[in-house]
Amino acid sequence: MGTERTIRAIRVMLLGLACAAFAACTNSPADPDRSPGPVEGELVSTADALPPEFPQDHPRPGSPTVLYSAVSQVGSVVYFSTSMPHDEIVRALLEQLPADGWTVFGCRTVPGEEPVSFIVASKGRRVASSVVGFSAEQAARINGARYSYLVSVANDAPEPIEQDISC
């Protein structure tokens, strides 16, 4: 895959995460008709198992259950469910990512009744975006199921621009 295509795919992924933040801020209801659904060539699974393409060295706090996973040429996304509280998941990711060799570039929390936190980290040519907290817009992709956090990993990606870590 060419560099331009990879950058375009990363921008689409980041736009999706921004939309998730907006949905979390506005608490807009899920709209299955607007759900992005699977992309062409994407392999989707609802099995409680990580896809082999998901980085084994990315932390998964709270001994989570896998609710949904999707893998494409660009990377993978996995939705997790756990009983671990939001703040503990964020704290665990911020501690475990660097311990596992990932560089954390940013962390932001959108406050609210159900806060949503965004953590961006990279390792090698992979960039992982973790979204901790429930968003109805993101849940539309998995038929409205409640999830605790999701991790989207882009393969062969340029390093993100360093940001402030303020979670």
DAPENOR-V678921 format. One record per residue. SS is DSSP state (H for helix, E for strand, - for the rest). D_LAST is the distance of its C-alpha to the last C-alpha in Angstrom with 2 decimals. Layout:
BEGIN
SS_D_LAST, SS_D_LAST
END
This chain:
BEGIN
-_33.94, -_33.99, H_31.18, H_31.39, H_31.13, H_28.10, H_26.32, H_27.42, H_26.12, H_22.66, H_22.68, H_23.78, H_21.00, H_18.33, H_20.25, H_20.16, H_16.39, H_16.43, H_19.06, H_17.04, H_14.32, H_17.34, H_18.92, H_16.02, H_16.02, H_19.78, -_20.27, -_23.19, -_25.40, -_25.97, -_28.84, H_30.39, H_32.70, H_29.82, -_28.17, -_28.09, -_29.73, -_30.64, -_31.39, -_34.73, -_35.12, -_32.00, E_32.56, E_31.00, E_30.97, -_30.19, -_31.16, -_28.94, -_28.81, -_26.71, -_28.55, -_29.93, -_28.20, -_24.67, -_23.50, -_24.42, -_22.10, -_18.88, -_17.41, -_17.97, -_16.47, -_18.51, -_21.84, -_21.42, E_24.27, E_24.53, E_25.37, E_25.91, E_25.94, E_27.25, E_28.38, -_29.88, -_30.92, -_27.57, E_25.48, E_24.30, E_22.02, E_21.72, E_20.70, E_20.06, E_20.65, -_19.92, -_20.11, -_16.95, -_14.55, H_11.34, H_9.12, H_11.52, H_11.43, H_7.75, H_8.59, H_11.89, H_11.01, H_9.01, H_12.15, H_14.77, H_14.31, H_15.28, H_17.82, -_19.37, -_19.73, -_17.01, E_15.39, E_11.70, E_11.81, E_8.64, E_5.37, E_5.23, E_5.64, E_9.27, -_10.30, -_13.69, -_16.04, -_14.54, -_10.86, E_10.17, E_7.23, E_8.51, E_8.57, E_11.62, E_13.69, E_17.40, E_20.34, -_23.75, -_24.41, E_21.95, E_18.66, E_16.49, E_14.19, E_12.56, E_12.10, E_11.09, -_12.94, -_16.39, -_17.76, H_21.51, H_22.09, H_20.80, H_22.72, H_25.86, -_26.13, -_26.51, -_28.82, -_26.32, -_25.42, -_22.41, -_19.90, -_16.66, E_15.13, E_16.73, E_16.80, E_18.72, E_20.27, E_22.35, -_25.17, -_26.73, -_24.03, -_23.53, -_20.48, -_17.69, -_17.25, -_14.72, -_11.75, -_9.19, E_6.12, -_3.81, -_0.00
END
